[in-house]
Amino acid sequence: MSLRIVVAVKYVPDATGDRHFAEDLTTDRDAVDGLLSELDEYAVEQALQIAEAADDAEVTAVTIGPEDARGAVLKALQMGADKGVHVEDDALHGTDIIGTSLVLAKAIEHIGYDLVVTGMASTDGTAGVVPALLAERLGVPQVTLLSQVEVTDGKVSGRRDGDAASEQLEASLPALVSVTDQSGEARYPSFKGIMGAKKKPLETLDLSDLGVDAAEVGLAGAWTAVEEAAARPARTAGTIVKDEGEGGKQLAEFLAAQKFI
């Protein structure tokens, strides 16, 4: 039986761009270019490596978001994923992590899975809790923050590296894993992969396809909200210390004044 791997990916604003909030205090995703979250690239890479090591496996990339979010799935297809699913619905605007986990869970159930792979967090929201919420909604064990992962004999196992020690973890399939940026560099799409991705199936779903009530998502259904936001103050000029024999003393005085020492 084919190993069904689903990797969750997110289309995020480019961190090098000028990111800011829109009038409704949601992230203004139209004002800056977007791309597949860098941390999700590691998830795609690990999903592909697991599939390559299996006798028979299929990798499906899934995302939710507006039309541009298809770019995240397309990048995963270019890297080597077999199929893509994009959940697009106007009612999703402003959805928080609770709603995101709900829609993702419904989409993954729609696809069918044995293993769900995610990144450790998104590079825009950086909450890092969607993998756990997703596993809870799916009712499967979670093995999170892995720097190494493999699937053998109906089980997924991997190593979680901490500050003081490393843990070896294991769970029976079906299961969910999240991987860190230490799990291995993601591959670059080849020219063949880029061209081939255009022919791969990419299904578009809306909330009604998944049986999700619009009232459960979006700004109205969010459990969290941004009350107010202010622009970051402009960076001020630094203090230049000219070392004419007293540079070390001046530096020490500055650090002491800032209570760094």
C-alpha positions in Angstrom: 0.0 0.0 0.0 1.3 3.4 -0.9 2.6 5.6 1.9 0.5 8.8 1.8 2.5 11.8 2.9 0.9 15.2 3.2 3.1 18.3 3.8 1.5 21.5 4.9 3.0 24.6 3.4 2.4 28.4 3.7 2.8 31.3 1.4 4.3 34.2 3.4 5.4 37.8 2.8 9.1 38.1 1.9 11.0 38.9 5.1 13.3 41.2 3.2 10.3 43.3 2.1 8.6 46.2 3.8 6.0 44.4 5.8 3.2 46.1 7.6 -0.5 45.8 8.7 -3.5 46.6 6.5 -6.3 48.9 7.7 -8.1 45.9 9.4 -4.9 45.1 11.3 -4.2 41.9 9.4 -0.9 41.4 7.6 -0.9 43.3 4.3 0.0 40.5 1.9 -0.7 42.5 -1.2 2.0 45.2 -0.5 5.0 42.8 -0.6 6.1 39.8 -2.7 5.4 36.4 -1.2 7.1 33.0 -1.3 7.0 29.6 0.3 8.0 29.9 4.0 11.6 29.0 4.3 10.9 26.8 7.3 8.3 24.9 5.2 11.0 24.1 2.6 12.6 21.9 5.2 9.3 20.1 5.6 9.0 19.5 1.9 12.5 18.2 1.7 12.0 15.7 4.5 8.7 14.6 3.0 10.4 14.0 -0.3 13.3 12.1 1.4 10.9 9.8 3.2 9.0 9.2 0.0 12.3 8.4 -1.8 13.2 5.9 0.8 9.9 4.1 0.7 9.0 1.4 -1.8 5.8 3.3 -2.8 4.9 6.7 -1.6 3.0 9.8 -2.7 3.6 13.4 -1.5 0.7 15.9 -1.5 1.4 19.6 -0.6 -1.5 21.5 0.9 -2.0 25.2 1.7 -4.7 27.6 2.5 -4.9 31.3 1.5 -5.8 33.7 -1.3 -5.0 33.1 -5.0 -1.3 33.9 -4.6 -0.9 31.2 -2.0 -0.9 28.7 -4.9 2.8 29.8 -5.2 3.7 27.8 -2.1 2.1 24.6 -3.5 3.7 25.2 -6.9 7.2 25.5 -5.3 6.6 22.2 -3.5 5.6 20.6 -6.8 8.7 21.9 -8.5 10.8 20.4 -5.7 9.2 17.0 -6.3 5.8 16.7 -4.6 3.3 14.7 -6.6 0.1 16.6 -6.1 -1.2 19.8 -4.6 -4.3 21.1 -2.8 -5.1 24.8 -2.4 -7.9 25.8 -0.1 -9.1 29.3 -1.3 -12.1 31.1 0.1 -12.8 34.8 0.7 -14.1 34.0 4.1 -10.6 32.9 5.2 -9.3 36.4 5.4 -8.0 37.1 8.9 -8.1 33.5 10.0 -5.9 32.9 13.1 -4.1 29.7 14.1 -7.2 28.1 15.6 -9.1 28.5 12.3 -6.0 27.6 10.3 -5.6 24.3 12.1 -9.3 23.5 11.6 -9.2 24.1 7.8 -5.9 22.3 7.4 -7.2 19.3 9.3 -10.3 19.1 7.1 -8.2 19.4 4.0 -5.8 16.7 5.1 -8.7 14.4 5.9 -10.1 15.1 2.5 -6.8 14.1 0.9 -6.2 11.0 3.0 -2.9 10.5 4.8 -0.6 8.2 6.8 2.0 10.9 7.7 1.7 14.7 8.0 4.9 16.8 7.8 5.1 20.4 8.7 7.7 23.0 9.4 8.5 24.1 13.0 6.7 27.5 12.5 5.8 30.0 9.8 8.1 32.9 9.1 5.3 35.4 9.4 3.2 34.5 12.4 6.0 32.4 14.1 3.5 31.0 16.6 4.8 27.5 16.2 1.7 25.8 17.6 -0.2 24.8 14.4 1.5 21.4 14.2 0.3 20.5 17.7 -3.2 21.9 17.1 -3.4 20.0 13.8 -2.4 16.7 15.4 -5.0 17.2 18.1 -7.7 17.9 15.5 -6.7 14.8 13.5 -6.5 12.7 16.6 -3.0 11.4 15.8 0.3 11.4 17.8 2.7 14.2 17.2 6.5 14.0 17.1 7.6 17.6 16.8 10.8 19.7 16.3 12.8 16.9 14.8 16.2 17.4 13.2 16.2 13.9 11.8 13.2 11.8 10.7 12.6 8.4 9.1 9.7 6.0 8.5 10.1 2.2 8.9 7.7 -0.7 9.7 4.7 1.5 10.1 6.4 3.9 12.5 7.9 7.3 12.3 10.9 8.1 14.4 13.4 10.9 14.8 15.8 12.9 16.9 14.9 16.1 18.7 17.9 18.2 19.7 17.6 20.4 22.8 20.1 22.7 24.5 21.3 20.1 26.9 20.4 16.7 25.3 18.9 14.9 22.3 15.8 12.7 22.5 14.9 9.8 20.2 11.2 9.8 19.6 8.8 7.4 17.9 5.1 7.1 17.0 2.9 4.7 15.1 1.3 5.8 11.9 -0.8 7.7 11.2 1.1 10.5 12.8 2.3 14.1 12.4 5.8 15.4 12.6 7.3 18.8 12.4 10.9 19.4 11.4 13.4 22.1 12.3 15.8 24.1 10.1 18.5 21.6 11.2 16.9 18.7 9.4 18.9 19.3 6.2 19.1 21.8 3.4 16.2 21.9 1.0 16.8 21.0 -2.6 16.5 23.6 -5.4 13.9 22.9 -8.1 15.6 21.6 -11.3 14.6 22.9 -14.7 12.9 19.5 -15.3 11.1 19.9 -12.0 9.9 23.4 -12.8 8.5 22.3 -16.2 7.1 19.1 -14.8 5.2 20.9 -12.0 2.9 22.5 -14.6 1.4 19.1 -15.5 0.9 17.9 -11.9 -2.6 17.9 -10.4 -3.4 20.9 -8.2 -6.9 20.8 -6.8 -8.6 24.0 -5.5 -11.2 23.6 -2.7 -13.4 26.1 -0.8 -14.9 25.9 2.7 -18.1 24.3 1.5 -16.0 21.4 -0.1 -14.6 20.7 3.4 -17.8 21.2 5.4 -16.4 24.2 7.3 -18.8 26.9 8.4 -17.5 30.4 7.4 -18.4 31.7 10.9 -15.6 29.5 12.3 -12.8 31.2 10.4 -11.9 34.7 9.3 -11.7 37.8 11.5 -15.2 37.1 12.9 -14.3 33.5 14.0 -10.8 34.3 15.2 -9.9 33.6 18.9 -7.2 36.2 18.8 -7.1 39.8 17.5 -4.6 42.7 17.0 -6.0 45.6 19.0 -3.6 48.2 17.7 -0.4 48.6 15.8 2.2 51.3 15.4 5.0 51.8 12.9 8.4 50.9 14.2 10.4 54.0 15.1 13.1 55.0 12.5 16.5 53.8 13.4 18.6 56.6 15.0 22.3 57.2 14.2 24.7 55.4 16.3 27.4 56.8 18.6 30.9 57.0 17.1 33.7 56.6 19.5 37.1 57.9 18.2 39.8 55.9 19.9 42.6 58.4 20.9 43.7 56.4 23.9 40.4 56.6 25.8 38.3 54.4 23.5 38.1 51.5 25.9 37.1 53.7 28.8 34.4 55.5 26.7 33.0 52.1 25.6 32.9 50.8 29.1 31.1 54.0 30.3 28.5 53.6 27.4 27.8 50.0 28.3 27.5 50.8 32.0 25.1 53.7 31.2 22.9 51.2 29.2 23.2 48.7 32.1 24.8 46.1 29.9 27.6 45.7 32.4 
